[in-house]
Amino acid sequence: MEENDSKYQAFVVNSAKYMTLTTTKFDRRKKWQKADPKEVRSIIPGSVIEIFAIPGQKIKEGEVILTLEAMKMYTKVQMPFDGMIKSINVAKGDKIPKNTVMITLE
């Protein structure tokens, strides 16, 4: 490498370390964060069709908690683990963007 070594950043891919230049778009990107298992988020934008749970309700893993319509398809959102509904942050008929926290679990 040349005298501009300070511009290079270490970049690790599959335990191999590379020295590379990054773009400003890469530097400004939203950093990855581990998902909170107590939040049920929308993975695509859509409309809430039906809600099958209420706050304080105990629900078993795999039970349907709401239905989301996106791109003319209905998606049944299931409970990821046994637990209780802490809050429901959407209402029937809401149009929601990607990554919206729909339900919070305890």
N, C-alpha and C positions, 0 to 999 in steps of 0.2 A: 504494500500500500504506500501511497505517497505521503506528502507532508500534511494533507488534510484528514488525518486519521480521526480527528475530533468529530467530524461529521458522521463517521460510521458508527452504527449501533450494533450491539450483539443481538442476534436473533436466533432463538433455539427452536429447531424443528426435529421432532423425534430423537431427542437427545443429541443431535448434531448442532454445533454452534457455528453460526455464520456471521461475518461482519458485513453489513450492508448499509446502503443509504435508504432512508425512508422518505416517502412523500409527505407533504403537509396534510393531505387528506387522511393518510394513515395516522399521523400524529394527532389529529383532531377527532378521530373516531371515538365513538362511545366505547369505553372499556368494558370487557366482558365481566359479568358478575355471576356468581353462582345463584341459581334460582332458589327462592324461598319456598320450601315445600308446603308452607301454610298459606300460600296464595295460589288461587286457581286463576290463571290468566288466559286471555284469548290469544290464540296463535295466529289468527287471521282476522281482518275486519269482518263484521257481520251484524246480524240483528238477533236479539234475544227473542226466541219464540215462546218458550215456556220455562217456568222455574218450578222445580219439584221439591224444594227445601225451604225451611224457614230458620231464622236465627235461633240457636239453642237446641236444634234437632240433632240427635245422634244418628249417624248414617254409617253403614258398613261399606267396606271397600268394594268398588265395582257398581254400586247403585248409581243410577242416573240422577244428577242434581240439577241439570238444566239442558235445554236444547238451543243450539245456536245455528242460524241459517247463514251460509256464506256461499256465494257463487251458485245459487240454486240447489245447494245440497244442505241437508240437515245433519248436524253433528250432535251426538249425544255426549255430553260432558259427564264423565263418571268420577265418583269419589276416588281419590288416589290411595287412601288408606282409611282404616276405621277411625272415626273421630266425630267432632261436633262442629256445626256451622257457627262461626262467631258473628259474621255479618255478610249480608248480600248487598253488593255495591251497584247492582244493575236492576232494571225493572223490565217487565214484559214489554216488548216493542222498542226498546232502546237500540239505537244503531251505535255500535262501539268500534273504535279503532283497534288495530293490532296491539297486543301487549297490555290490554286493559285488565286491571285486577277486578274480576267478576265476583269472586267469593273469597272470604278470608276464613281460615279454619283454625280451630284450637288444638 
